[in-house]
């Protein structure tokens, strides 16, 4: 289906929003005043918005658009004695999610885990995904110093139903393949612009096999993170490609056979992520948890699914680390270690 382009003047923006709202629930980044880490900081969260005035399009959202598909907490089913009832799809109508190219590209990694990672597809994930459409928020350049989407090939996308350019004069340029009638707005063709280069560049190591991966995993480069990292999980919570979760049964009374099962976001960086029956842990030290996260991102996921490093270069992990640990710098250290390993083989 061919795209149609429109120019929406400032005084017509409200009309455009009402047309979109007639079909979609609008889910977009919204600024929460004084809702940040510290009392004088704002945060930008994904919420249902009531007008374009609430949409924050100039800055990167604090957390990614993946919450439309994978919320922090989700009820899966209710149980009572020998019966259970699945929860209904929370989306009663189609959902339009405003997102950057990097966050849209991150969806393929969520699909890997919830659709392609075994004999069964995750119905709770799919029922949301089948209702979700994307409105691309155009990025013409870096949003902040942490962006490295070009290094990941995640700076461009054609996977959208709408694309928006918000101009400084209040007008909006829209590109769409949707069947909504936008004929009241003037036609004006435009080409989407994407970042062609980031100031921050990252070269992901091409680890060829498990032997190289194990040598990197057992090297000394991870030792510093025992003292630097505090295992808070901020990096994984803000990551647009992390998919780990835990499930928990919540009971309402003394009757343990009546309650609900919830799926909740989890982090491989927190202490009890790998807790098993009997109280055992696979990764007791923080450096082991950090190593696990990095090696999964740059090697293990690609080995299984063959779609590249599990990263889109949004830079949120570095931006949210209270210890100022740089993910790109870690990748550079792995690169140097890989070069060292290969030189010793020669």
C-alpha positions, 0 to 999 in steps of 0.5 A: 500500500502506498503512503500518502503525505499531508501537511497539518497546520497548527490550528488543524492539529486538534482535528487530526488528533480527534480523527486518530482517536476515533480509531485508536487509543493513543499511547505516547511519551508524556512528560511527568513534571518532577517525576524523575529520579530526583525531586527536581527532575522530570521523567518521560513515560508512555501513557495514554494522551488526550492531545498532541500537546501532551506528546513529548517529541523533542526528547527521548522517553525515559523508558521505551515503547515496549511497555505497550507489548510487555507492561511492567506487570500484567495479570495472566489469569485468575484461579479458584479451586480447580478452575481458572479464567484467563484475563481479557485483552486489555486493548478494547480498540486498536492502539497507536504507539508513537515511537522512535525508529530504534524502539520500533526496531526493538520489537523484533527482539521481543518477537524472538523471545515471545513468538519464536523461542520455542514450540508455543507462542505467548498468547498474552504478548500476541494479543497485545501485539495484534492490536498495536500499530506504530506512529514513527517519531522522526529523528533527524539527529542524535537526541542525546549523547547516548545515542548509537543507533547507527552502529546497530543499524536501528536508525531507520525503519519502514515498519509504521502505519504513520510517520510524524514530523513535528515542525517548530511552527506547530505544523505537522507533516504526516505520512500514512498508509492507513485508511482513515480519511485525512482529505481535509488536510492538504497534500504535501509530499516529504521524505523522512529523515533519519540519523546517518551518523552518531557522535557515539560509535560502537563496534560490536565484536563478532565472536565466532564461536563458544570457545572465543565466548568462553575465553572472554567470559573468563577474562579479567575485564569483568572484575571492576564491575564487582565494585562499580555495579550495584546490581540495581537493574536500572539498565535492564528496566530501561532497555528496549530489548530486555524481555526477562520476567517472573511470575507470581501467584497472589492469593486473597485469603487463607485459601491458597487455591484462590487468587491470580497469577501475575507476570512482572518485569525482572532483571538479570542484574538483581540478586535473586534473578537466578535463584533456584529451589534449595536456595542456590545461585548460578551467579553469586557475584555482581560481575558474573551477572553483568557479564551474563547480561553483556554476553547475552546481548552481544553473542548468545542471542545472535547465536540463537536467532541470527539477527544481530546483537540484541541492541538498538543503540537507544543508550538508555542503559548508560543514561540510567546507570547511577554508577555511570557505567557505559555500555558502549565502553564495555563493548569496546573492552570486549573488542580489545579482549577479543583482539588479545585472545586472537593474537595469542592464538597466532 
